Amino acid sequence: MSEPFHFNPTRQAYVLDGPEGETRYRIVVPREFVNDEAGDDASEEDRLAWLRAHLPQILSAYSARTEGGWVKDPWSRVLVEEID
């Protein structure tokens, strides 16, 4: 299975493409958020494991943002961007 998240060093964030449809979205999880949750000294493998383990919460934040719902902390730090 391929890794759903990829790290973008320019943005200092982990990126996951959202589902395809009429409008495309990208889910952006700042590395600072992952470090706050997984630990500043976490390895890259540990960070990716944390992201995979919390994918349901990340996708819930995605759904709330794209459907006009509320996102509770700490998941409000998950960003959703529209892609052309």
N, C-alpha and C positions, 0 to 999 in steps of 0.2 A: 504494500500500500504506500502510495506516495504521501509525502508530508503536505497537509492542506495549507499550512502557513509558510510563508517565506519572509525572511528578514530583509527589510529595505534599509541599508545603512545610511542613506541620505536622509531619510525621514526618522531614523531611529525608532522604527515601529515594525511590528509583525503584520503582514497583510494577508487577507483571505478574500478571494473573489466571491461575491455574492451570487445567488442564483441568477440564471439568465432569464430574460423576459423582455417585455417592451422597453424597460429601462434597466440598465445594468448598474450594479452597485459594487463597491469594494468596502470590506470591513477592515478597519485599521485599529490595531491594539498597540498603543505606545509602549515601548520597552520599559519606560519608567514605571508604568502601571504593573507590568509583569514583574519587574524587580521588586516593587513594593509588596506584591503578593507572594512571589516565589522566593524572594530573598536576593539582595544585591550580590551575594557570592554564589548564586545558583549558576550551574554550568548551562551552556546552550541547550544541551540535551534535557536538563531539568526544566528550563523555560518552555521548551516545546512540549514536554510532557504536561506541564501545568496548563498550557493552552489547550491541548487535546482533552485533558480532564475537565476543563471548564467550557468546552465548546457549546454545550446546551445553554449556558448562561450568556455566552457571547452571541449565539444565534437568537436568543430571546431579546437581547438588547437591540440586535439588528431588526427583528420583527417590530418591536415597539417603535423604533425610530422611523421605519419606512411606512408604518401604518398609523402614525400619529399618537402612539401611546406614551406612557411614562416609563422612564428607565430609572431604577433605584441605584443608589451608590452601593458598591463601587463601580457598577457596570456602566454608569454614566460616562466613564472614561473611554468606553469603546466608541469609536467614531464610525460613521457610515458616510461614504462619499459616492456621489453619482458620477458615473463614467460616461463619457460621450461615446 
